[in-house]
């Protein structure tokens, strides 16, 4: 087993979709609800362009919003929240967060997903801090446009670095956990990264090429031995 806990872990930063929650993408959940995930194939094509870095975060979001509004012109905040009905926590997520915090370890979420969803998960798990992307709403709660990007999918390390600076963390004590190839950007300075539940084949390939530990599981407790040098999650023996 490739263990990464060489020094004392002081902070663990999680991606949200597919890591703390058992869903592929909080953006994809909206497409599924509105039936735009397969509409003329443009979403898939735009997604691939975005993952390849050919279009910006803002261009990707505005394209998504146009697709949704082609189905429902007036989209309320409640419509977006209903897209997440039935989405649950990843197995072991609550246990891992609680056990980390019981050891005095700072827990944060850095996600390029939808802030309405990520914020609800952050509150549910009582994490120490979180950041995600979102939308601008009018005074009646109807969707206007995307907000300026807070978390860049291809450079999530900017937000991890910000959290480290604000809290005075040495990067050697930070472990990030993500499920996609772009999540590798969370690895800053001397910090560590664990690939969990790889979202796509490109994610698994990127993790293996980068030499990071990979946990092909849907139980978040399985990352524990990689954080704490082979230690099994408490109570699993």
LUMKOLLUM-480726 format. One record per residue (C-alpha): residue number from 1; x, y, z; residue in three letters; chain. Coordinates in nm, 3 decimals. Layout:
N
   seq         X         Y         Z   type   mol
   NUM         X         Y         Z    ala     A
...
***
This chain:
237
   seq         X         Y         Z   type   mol
     1     0.000     0.000     0.000    unk     A
     2     0.124     0.347    -0.090    unk     A
     3     0.084     0.549     0.230    unk     A
     4     0.131     0.923     0.215    unk     A
     5     0.110     1.023     0.580    unk     A
     6     0.482     1.090     0.620    unk     A
     7     0.431     1.383     0.856    unk     A
     8     0.144     1.497     1.072    unk     A
     9    -0.173     1.562     0.875    unk     A
    10    -0.320     1.899     0.973    unk     A
    11    -0.583     1.944     0.700    unk     A
    12    -0.778     1.728     0.458    unk     A
    13    -0.943     1.893     0.159    unk     A
    14    -1.214     1.698    -0.022    unk     A
    15    -1.372     1.740    -0.359    unk     A
    16    -1.750     1.699    -0.320    unk     A
    17    -1.917     1.527    -0.618    unk     A
    18    -1.824     1.159    -0.631    unk     A
    19    -1.615     1.187    -0.314    unk     A
    20    -1.830     1.309    -0.026    unk     A
    21    -2.150     1.247    -0.221    unk     A
    22    -2.258     0.951    -0.431    unk     A
    23    -2.321     1.137    -0.755    unk     A
    24    -2.118     1.193    -1.067    unk     A
    25    -2.153     1.569    -1.092    unk     A
    26    -2.381     1.831    -0.940    unk     A
    27    -2.389     1.996    -1.284    unk     A
    28    -2.483     1.666    -1.447    unk     A
    29    -2.768     1.624    -1.197    unk     A
    30    -2.924     1.942    -1.337    unk     A
    31    -2.883     1.820    -1.695    unk     A
    32    -3.046     1.490    -1.603    unk     A
    33    -3.342     1.667    -1.440    unk     A
    34    -3.399     1.893    -1.742    unk     A
    35    -3.325     1.619    -1.995    unk     A
    36    -3.043     1.818    -2.155    unk     A
    37    -2.766     1.565    -2.099    unk     A
    38    -2.829     1.411    -2.440    unk     A
    39    -2.996     1.698    -2.624    unk     A
    40    -2.826     1.709    -2.969    unk     A
    41    -2.508     1.586    -2.799    unk     A
    42    -2.388     1.942    -2.737    unk     A
    43    -2.345     1.899    -2.361    unk     A
    44    -2.114     1.600    -2.398    unk     A
    45    -1.916     1.776    -2.670    unk     A
    46    -1.883     2.092    -2.461    unk     A
    47    -1.785     1.888    -2.155    unk     A
    48    -1.503     1.722    -2.347    unk     A
    49    -1.387     2.062    -2.477    unk     A
    50    -1.386     2.194    -2.121    unk     A
    51    -1.198     1.894    -1.980    unk     A
    52    -0.941     1.941    -2.256    unk     A
    53    -0.904     2.308    -2.159    unk     A
    54    -1.037     2.437    -2.491    unk     A
    55    -1.309     2.656    -2.337    unk     A
    56    -1.319     2.850    -2.012    unk     A
    57    -1.517     2.774    -1.699    unk     A
    58    -1.746     3.070    -1.769    unk     A
    59    -1.811     2.959    -2.128    unk     A
    60    -1.894     2.610    -2.007    unk     A
    61    -2.139     2.735    -1.743    unk     A
    62    -2.313     2.978    -1.979    unk     A
    63    -2.354     2.699    -2.235    unk     A
    64    -2.514     2.481    -1.966    unk     A
    65    -2.753     2.757    -1.861    unk     A
    66    -2.862     2.815    -2.221    unk     A
    67    -2.940     2.444    -2.254    unk     A
    68    -3.148     2.441    -1.936    unk     A
    69    -3.337     2.756    -2.033    unk     A
    70    -3.418     2.604    -2.371    unk     A
    71    -3.629     2.356    -2.173    unk     A
    72    -3.755     2.586    -1.895    unk     A
    73    -3.716     2.958    -1.950    unk     A
    74    -3.775     3.059    -1.586    unk     A
    75    -3.562     2.848    -1.354    unk     A
    76    -3.607     2.906    -0.982    unk     A
    77    -3.355     2.828    -0.711    unk     A
    78    -3.596     2.562    -0.584    unk     A
    79    -3.591     2.395    -0.928    unk     A
    80    -3.215     2.355    -0.896    unk     A
    81    -3.237     2.218    -0.542    unk     A
    82    -3.492     1.960    -0.655    unk     A
    83    -3.231     1.825    -0.896    unk     A
    84    -3.049     1.681    -0.594    unk     A
    85    -3.342     1.497    -0.445    unk     A
    86    -3.228     1.146    -0.365    unk     A
    87    -2.854     1.219    -0.386    unk     A
    88    -2.692     1.076    -0.075    unk     A
    89    -2.360     1.095     0.102    unk     A
    90    -2.083     0.863    -0.008    unk     A
    91    -2.059     0.560     0.220    unk     A
    92    -1.832     0.644     0.512    unk     A
    93    -1.824     1.019     0.440    unk     A
    94    -1.978     1.129     0.769    unk     A
    95    -1.762     0.883     0.965    unk     A
    96    -1.441     1.006     0.803    unk     A
    97    -1.516     1.376     0.852    unk     A
    98    -1.615     1.325     1.217    unk     A
    99    -1.309     1.114     1.294    unk     A
   100    -1.074     1.363     1.127    unk     A
   101    -1.222     1.651     1.324    unk     A
   102    -1.207     1.451     1.648    unk     A
   103    -0.831     1.439     1.592    unk     A
   104    -0.816     1.815     1.549    unk     A
   105    -0.773     1.799     1.172    unk     A
   106    -0.916     2.082     0.963    unk     A
   107    -1.164     1.959     0.701    unk     A
   108    -1.261     2.160     0.394    unk     A
   109    -1.442     2.111     0.065    unk     A
   110    -1.305     2.263    -0.255    unk     A
   111    -1.543     2.188    -0.539    unk     A
   112    -1.608     2.332    -0.883    unk     A
   113    -1.962     2.198    -0.842    unk     A
   114    -2.283     2.388    -0.769    unk     A
   115    -2.273     2.593    -0.449    unk     A
   116    -2.637     2.529    -0.354    unk     A
   117    -2.561     2.158    -0.339    unk     A
   118    -2.207     2.177    -0.202    unk     A
   119    -2.313     2.424     0.068    unk     A
   120    -2.590     2.190     0.182    unk     A
   121    -2.339     1.903     0.208    unk     A
   122    -2.090     2.126     0.391    unk     A
   123    -2.356     2.216     0.647    unk     A
   124    -2.468     1.856     0.681    unk     A
   125    -2.113     1.735     0.748    unk     A
   126    -2.020     2.044     0.954    unk     A
   127    -1.689     2.094     0.772    unk     A
   128    -1.464     2.384     0.867    unk     A
   129    -1.479     2.567     0.534    unk     A
   130    -1.593     2.518     0.177    unk     A
   131    -1.585     2.678    -0.167    unk     A
   132    -1.779     2.608    -0.486    unk     A
   133    -1.924     2.778    -0.792    unk     A
   134    -2.273     2.907    -0.843    unk     A
   135    -2.531     3.128    -1.005    unk     A
   136    -2.667     3.478    -0.987    unk     A
   137    -3.038     3.499    -0.898    unk     A
   138    -3.284     3.785    -0.924    unk     A
   139    -3.472     3.915    -0.618    unk     A
   140    -3.743     3.654    -0.672    unk     A
   141    -3.496     3.367    -0.684    unk     A
   142    -3.487     3.310    -1.060    unk     A
   143    -3.168     3.215    -1.241    unk     A
   144    -2.995     3.498    -1.425    unk     A
   145    -2.642     3.382    -1.506    unk     A
   146    -2.336     3.214    -1.364    unk     A
   147    -2.137     3.389    -1.093    unk     A
   148    -1.770     3.468    -1.154    unk     A
   149    -1.572     3.148    -1.107    unk     A
   150    -1.454     3.090    -0.750    unk     A
   151    -1.303     2.743    -0.796    unk     A
   152    -1.131     2.675    -1.127    unk     A
   153    -1.163     2.307    -1.221    unk     A
   154    -0.821     2.304    -1.384    unk     A
   155    -0.657     2.499    -1.102    unk     A
   156    -0.829     2.403    -0.777    unk     A
   157    -0.493     2.448    -0.609    unk     A
   158    -0.554     2.824    -0.606    unk     A
   159    -0.830     2.772    -0.349    unk     A
   160    -0.634     2.508    -0.155    unk     A
   161    -0.343     2.751    -0.138    unk     A
   162    -0.576     3.027    -0.018    unk     A
   163    -0.706     2.804     0.262    unk     A
   164    -0.348     2.717     0.358    unk     A
   165    -0.243     3.083     0.371    unk     A
   166    -0.550     3.194     0.567    unk     A
   167    -0.499     2.922     0.827    unk     A
   168    -0.120     2.922     0.832    unk     A
   169    -0.092     2.559     0.723    unk     A
   170     0.236     2.414     0.600    unk     A
   171     0.151     2.244     0.271    unk     A
   172     0.331     1.927     0.382    unk     A
   173     0.047     1.866     0.627    unk     A
   174    -0.232     1.892     0.369    unk     A
   175    -0.396     1.593     0.200    unk     A
   176    -0.645     1.643    -0.084    unk     A
   177    -0.891     1.380    -0.206    unk     A
   178    -1.055     1.389    -0.549    unk     A
   179    -1.212     1.169    -0.816    unk     A
   180    -1.125     1.344    -1.143    unk     A
   181    -0.810     1.422    -1.339    unk     A
   182    -0.858     1.795    -1.282    unk     A
   183    -0.863     1.734    -0.905    unk     A
   184    -0.490     1.663    -0.925    unk     A
   185    -0.453     2.041    -0.939    unk     A
   186    -0.544     2.042    -0.567    unk     A
   187    -0.195     1.911    -0.493    unk     A
   188     0.011     2.217    -0.400    unk     A
   189     0.364     2.255    -0.265    unk     A
   190     0.457     1.956    -0.050    unk     A
   191     0.096     1.845    -0.004    unk     A
   192    -0.036     1.499    -0.090    unk     A
   193    -0.324     1.372    -0.301    unk     A
   194    -0.540     1.059    -0.301    unk     A
   195    -0.739     0.954    -0.607    unk     A
   196    -1.073     0.815    -0.487    unk     A
   197    -1.349     0.648    -0.690    unk     A
   198    -1.207     0.760    -1.029    unk     A
   199    -1.485     0.931    -1.221    unk     A
   200    -1.366     0.844    -1.572    unk     A
   201    -1.100     0.637    -1.742    unk     A
   202    -0.903     0.957    -1.797    unk     A
   203    -0.908     1.013    -1.420    unk     A
   204    -0.770     0.668    -1.342    unk     A
   205    -0.502     0.706    -1.609    unk     A
   206    -0.401     1.049    -1.475    unk     A
   207    -0.383     0.920    -1.118    unk     A
   208    -0.166     0.625    -1.219    unk     A
   209     0.061     0.845    -1.431    unk     A
   210     0.101     1.088    -1.141    unk     A
   211     0.196     0.811    -0.901    unk     A
   212    -0.063     0.907    -0.639    unk     A
   213    -0.245     0.648    -0.426    unk     A
   214    -0.567     0.533    -0.592    unk     A
   215    -0.867     0.395    -0.404    unk     A
   216    -1.109     0.225    -0.645    unk     A
   217    -1.389     0.202    -0.394    unk     A
   218    -1.713     0.374    -0.300    unk     A
   219    -1.642     0.371     0.073    unk     A
   220    -1.456     0.684     0.180    unk     A
   221    -1.318     0.506     0.486    unk     A
   222    -1.086     0.323     0.246    unk     A
   223    -0.873     0.637     0.206    unk     A
   224    -0.785     0.627     0.577    unk     A
   225    -0.478     0.396     0.552    unk     A
   226    -0.330     0.628     0.290    unk     A
   227    -0.363     0.929     0.519    unk     A
   228    -0.246     0.760     0.838    unk     A
   229     0.035     0.532     0.722    unk     A
   230    -0.148     0.201     0.698    unk     A
   231    -0.383     0.257     0.992    unk     A
   232    -0.727     0.104     0.937    unk     A
   233    -1.030     0.321     0.997    unk     A
   234    -1.126     0.298     1.366    unk     A
   235    -1.380     0.027     1.438    unk     A
   236    -1.343    -0.156     1.106    unk     A
   237    -1.145    -0.447     1.248    unk     A
***
